[in-house]
Amino acid sequence: MKLFKPLVFSILAIWGASACAPSENLVAENDSGSSSLFPTWYQNVEFTSDSLDYTGFATAIASDSIKAIERADKQARIHLEKRIAQLTEEIRTDLLESGSSDVDNADFIIILRTAHSNIEEAASTSQMISRKTDGYYRGFSSVSITKSEIKTVLENGFTGHPRYWGEFSSSPSFSTYF
C-alpha cells in the first residue's frame, strides 16, 4: 500500500503535466534520425524576452524522466527570477542615480527583493519534454510570465507601501522593462 500512493501520485503528476504541455510527447526517444537532442522550441540560453513576455529556459539530466523535467523546470524558474531581479535592481539603481533617497532604504530593498522572489511561483510552464539518450533522461523546460503579470506580482509585493510602489512603478525604467 505504501508503494501504491507514490505510484498514483506520479501518474497524476505526469497526466497533469501533459495536460499543460504542448502536443509534443512528454518523453521521447532520441532516434538516430534526429539531428539534435534539443527540442525545436528550446533556446540554448537562460533567458529571452519579447514585447509581451519574459521566458526562462533550462535543461537537466536525471536517471528518471520526471526528475529530469522537474529539475529543468525548477532551473528555468530560477533563470527567469534571476533576470527579473537584475531588471528590478537596474530600475532601483536608476532611481537612486536620479536622486531618490527612498530606494536606498533597507526597507525598500527588502520589499523589492521579496516582491521579485514571487516571480518563480507566478511563472507558467510553457513547454516541457524529457528525451531519453544514452541511458539517461534530459529534461527541457521553458517557463514564461507576461509583463502585466510581473507588474501584478511586484505590486502585490509592495502592498502596504504605496509611496514606495508609486515611486518604483512610475520610473521610466519600469515602463521600459514592464
C-alpha positions in Angstrom: 0.0 0.0 0.0 2.9 2.4 0.7 4.1 2.0 -2.9 0.6 2.5 -4.3 0.2 6.1 -3.2 3.5 7.3 -4.8 2.7 5.5 -8.0 -0.7 7.1 -8.2 0.8 10.5 -7.4 3.4 10.0 -10.1 0.8 9.0 -12.7 -1.3 12.1 -11.7 1.7 14.4 -11.9 2.6 13.1 -15.4 -1.0 13.4 -16.5 -1.3 16.9 -15.1 2.0 18.0 -16.7 1.0 16.6 -20.0 -2.3 18.4 -19.9 -0.4 21.7 -19.6 2.3 20.7 -22.1 2.2 21.1 -25.9 1.1 18.3 -28.1 4.7 17.1 -28.3 5.4 13.8 -26.3 6.5 14.3 -22.8 9.1 11.6 -23.1 10.8 11.0 -26.4 13.5 8.7 -27.6 16.4 10.5 -29.3 16.3 8.5 -32.5 19.3 8.5 -34.9 17.3 10.4 -37.5 17.1 13.4 -35.3 20.0 15.8 -35.8 19.6 17.4 -32.3 18.8 16.3 -28.8 17.3 19.7 -28.3 13.6 20.3 -29.0 12.8 22.9 -31.7 11.3 25.3 -29.2 14.2 25.2 -26.8 16.6 28.2 -26.9 20.0 27.4 -25.6 20.1 30.5 -23.5 18.9 31.1 -19.9 16.5 33.9 -20.7 14.7 35.6 -23.6 12.1 38.4 -23.8 9.8 39.9 -26.3 7.3 42.7 -26.2 4.8 40.7 -24.1 6.7 38.0 -22.1 9.9 37.0 -20.3 10.9 33.4 -20.7 13.4 31.3 -18.8 14.9 28.1 -20.3 16.8 25.2 -18.7 17.8 21.6 -19.2 18.7 19.0 -16.6 19.8 15.3 -16.6 18.5 12.5 -14.4 18.0 8.8 -14.4 14.3 9.3 -14.3 12.3 11.3 -16.9 10.0 13.0 -14.4 13.0 14.1 -12.2 14.8 15.4 -15.3 11.7 17.6 -16.2 11.2 18.7 -12.6 14.8 19.8 -12.3 14.8 21.6 -15.7 11.5 23.4 -14.7 12.9 24.5 -11.4 16.1 25.7 -13.0 14.2 27.6 -15.7 12.2 29.4 -13.0 15.4 30.3 -11.3 16.8 31.7 -14.5 13.7 33.8 -15.1 13.6 35.1 -11.5 17.3 36.0 -11.6 16.8 38.1 -14.7 13.8 39.9 -13.4 15.8 40.5 -10.2 18.5 42.1 -12.3 16.0 44.3 -14.1 14.4 45.5 -10.8 17.8 46.3 -9.4 18.6 48.3 -12.6 15.3 50.2 -12.0 16.3 50.8 -8.4 19.8 52.0 -9.4 18.4 54.4 -12.0 16.1 55.9 -9.3 19.0 56.2 -6.9 21.1 58.0 -9.6 18.2 60.3 -10.3 18.1 61.5 -6.7 15.6 59.2 -5.0 16.5 58.6 -1.4 13.8 56.1 -0.7 15.2 53.4 -2.9 18.4 53.2 -0.8 16.5 52.4 2.4 16.9 48.9 3.8 13.1 48.6 4.0 12.7 49.4 0.3 15.4 46.9 -0.7 13.9 44.1 1.4 10.4 44.8 0.0 11.7 44.8 -3.6 13.7 41.6 -3.2 10.7 39.9 -1.5 8.4 41.1 -4.3 10.5 39.7 -7.2 11.2 36.4 -5.4 7.5 35.6 -6.1 8.2 35.5 -9.9 9.2 31.9 -9.8 5.9 30.8 -8.4 3.9 33.1 -10.7 5.5 31.9 -13.9 3.8 29.3 -16.0 5.5 26.3 -17.7 5.2 26.9 -21.4 6.9 23.8 -22.7 8.5 20.7 -21.2 9.8 17.4 -22.5 12.2 14.7 -21.5 14.3 12.9 -24.0 16.0 9.5 -23.4 19.5 9.2 -24.7 22.5 7.0 -23.7 20.8 5.5 -20.7 19.7 8.8 -19.0 17.0 11.4 -19.5 17.5 15.0 -20.3 14.6 17.3 -19.3 13.9 20.6 -21.1 11.6 23.3 -19.8 10.6 26.8 -20.7 8.7 29.0 -18.2 7.1 32.3 -19.0 5.5 35.3 -17.4 3.8 38.2 -19.1 4.9 41.7 -18.4 1.5 42.5 -16.9 1.7 39.6 -14.6 5.1 40.8 -13.4 3.6 44.2 -12.7 0.9 42.5 -10.6 3.4 40.3 -8.7 5.6 43.3 -7.9 2.7 45.5 -6.9 1.5 42.8 -4.6 4.9 42.7 -3.0 4.7 46.4 -2.3 1.3 46.0 -0.5 1.2 48.4 2.4 3.9 50.6 0.9 2.1 52.8 -1.6 4.8 55.5 -1.6 7.5 53.0 -2.5 5.3 51.4 -5.1 4.4 54.7 -6.7 8.0 55.8 -6.9 9.2 52.5 -8.3 6.4 51.9 -10.8 6.5 55.5 -12.1 10.2 55.2 -13.1 10.9 55.5 -16.8 13.0 52.2 -16.5 10.0 50.4 -15.1 7.9 51.4 -18.1 10.7 50.2 -20.4 11.0 46.8 -18.8 7.5 46.1 -17.8 
